[in-house]
Amino acid sequence: MKNYELLAIYKPSLDAEELDKEVEKITEEVKSYTGSVNSVDKMGRKKLAYGINGYRDGYYTSVSISIPADKVVEFKRNLKLNENVIRFMFMEEAKKVQEV
């Protein structure tokens, strides 16, 4: 399994409880792919650099996950279908280089 980082921006109209449910959905989906969630960082509500679908701000979350490489396409597709996600960026985590 590879390690990935998901940076997602959720609609600003969500309250704290709804945002927690959305993050829990991501966690359950990763577990359904026999993966694991390494860390979750809720960065809070921030202003967007430019408007997206009429939104000027959104809730930022960063989730570090491990899932099989063959499940990435399906996972990204499900993120696109989630109506509460304004925008997301899904990338492979860089390997840490040991200093000599």
C-alpha positions as CSV (number, residue, x, y, z in Angstrom):
1,M,0.0,0.0,0.0
2,K,1.1,3.5,-0.8
3,N,0.7,6.6,1.4
4,Y,-1.3,9.5,0.1
5,E,-2.4,12.9,1.3
6,L,-5.9,14.3,0.6
7,L,-6.4,18.0,0.9
8,A,-10.2,18.6,0.7
9,I,-12.2,21.8,0.8
10,Y,-15.8,21.5,2.0
11,K,-18.7,23.9,1.7
12,P,-18.7,26.7,4.2
13,S,-22.4,26.1,4.9
14,L,-21.6,22.9,6.9
15,D,-21.6,23.0,10.6
16,A,-19.0,21.3,12.8
17,E,-21.1,18.1,13.2
18,E,-21.7,17.8,9.5
19,L,-18.0,18.3,8.8
20,D,-17.1,15.6,11.3
21,K,-19.6,13.2,9.5
22,E,-17.9,14.0,6.1
23,V,-14.5,13.2,7.5
24,E,-15.9,10.0,9.0
25,K,-17.3,9.1,5.6
26,I,-13.8,9.4,4.1
27,T,-12.4,7.2,7.0
28,E,-15.0,4.5,6.4
29,E,-14.4,4.5,2.7
30,V,-10.7,4.1,3.1
31,K,-11.3,1.2,5.6
32,S,-13.6,-0.4,3.0
33,Y,-10.6,-0.5,0.6
34,T,-8.6,-2.3,3.3
35,G,-6.6,0.9,3.9
36,S,-5.9,3.0,6.9
37,V,-6.1,6.6,8.0
38,N,-2.8,7.8,9.4
39,S,-3.8,11.3,10.5
40,V,-6.6,13.9,10.1
41,D,-6.0,17.6,10.4
42,K,-9.0,19.9,10.3
43,M,-7.4,23.3,9.4
44,G,-10.7,25.2,9.8
45,R,-12.5,27.7,7.7
46,K,-10.3,29.8,5.3
47,K,-10.8,32.2,2.5
48,L,-10.3,30.8,-1.0
49,A,-7.8,32.4,-3.3
50,Y,-10.6,32.7,-5.9
51,G,-14.3,31.9,-6.0
52,I,-15.3,28.3,-6.7
53,N,-18.9,27.6,-7.6
54,G,-19.9,30.9,-5.9
55,Y,-18.1,30.1,-2.6
56,R,-15.5,32.5,-1.3
57,D,-14.4,30.4,1.7
58,G,-14.5,26.8,2.8
59,Y,-13.4,24.2,5.4
60,Y,-10.0,22.8,4.8
61,T,-9.0,19.3,5.9
62,S,-5.9,17.3,5.4
63,V,-6.0,13.5,5.7
64,S,-3.0,11.2,5.4
65,I,-4.1,7.7,4.2
66,S,-2.7,4.4,3.0
67,I,-4.7,2.5,0.4
68,P,-3.9,0.0,-2.4
69,A,-2.9,1.7,-5.6
70,D,-5.6,0.0,-7.6
71,K,-8.3,1.7,-5.5
72,V,-7.1,5.2,-6.0
73,V,-9.2,5.8,-9.2
74,E,-12.4,4.7,-7.5
75,F,-11.6,6.7,-4.4
76,K,-11.1,9.9,-6.4
77,R,-14.3,9.2,-8.4
78,N,-16.3,9.1,-5.1
79,L,-14.7,12.3,-4.0
80,K,-15.9,14.0,-7.2
81,L,-19.4,12.7,-6.6
82,N,-19.6,14.1,-3.0
83,E,-21.7,17.3,-3.2
84,N,-20.2,18.7,-0.1
85,V,-16.6,18.7,-1.4
86,I,-15.9,22.0,-3.3
87,R,-12.4,21.0,-4.4
88,F,-9.8,18.4,-3.5
89,M,-6.2,17.5,-4.2
90,F,-5.0,13.9,-3.9
91,M,-1.3,13.2,-4.0
92,E,1.2,10.6,-3.2
93,E,3.2,11.4,-0.1
94,A,6.9,12.1,-0.7
95,K,9.3,9.6,0.9
96,K,11.4,11.1,3.7
97,V,15.0,11.4,3.0
98,Q,17.4,10.5,5.8
99,E,20.1,13.1,6.5
100,V,23.6,11.8,6.7
